[in-house]
Amino acid sequence: MNSDSDGSSSMNPLRAVYSSVSRSDGTGQPHPHGWMPNEKITAMQAIKAHTIDAAYAAFQDQWIGSISPDKLADFVIVDRDVMHMNGDMDDGSVK
């Protein structure tokens, strides 16, 4: 996934996942139904894009990107169900 971000907006990956699913910025912008709604992807597709697919693109999928024996692992605990996010996308609490 590519955000094309200039760094001035939040780099919170939860926002990137939400935007991929809703095609919106969390406030209903640029349109209540999302920008180019035909390009929406599922939450599972967005999570995979940020984990195993990103590792694959970096030629690192044998070591990172999924929870599997002998792979390195980083864990993040979030305060919401990322599979069912709504439009209320503050930065939330990430541990």
Disulfide bonds with the S-S distance in Angstrom:
none
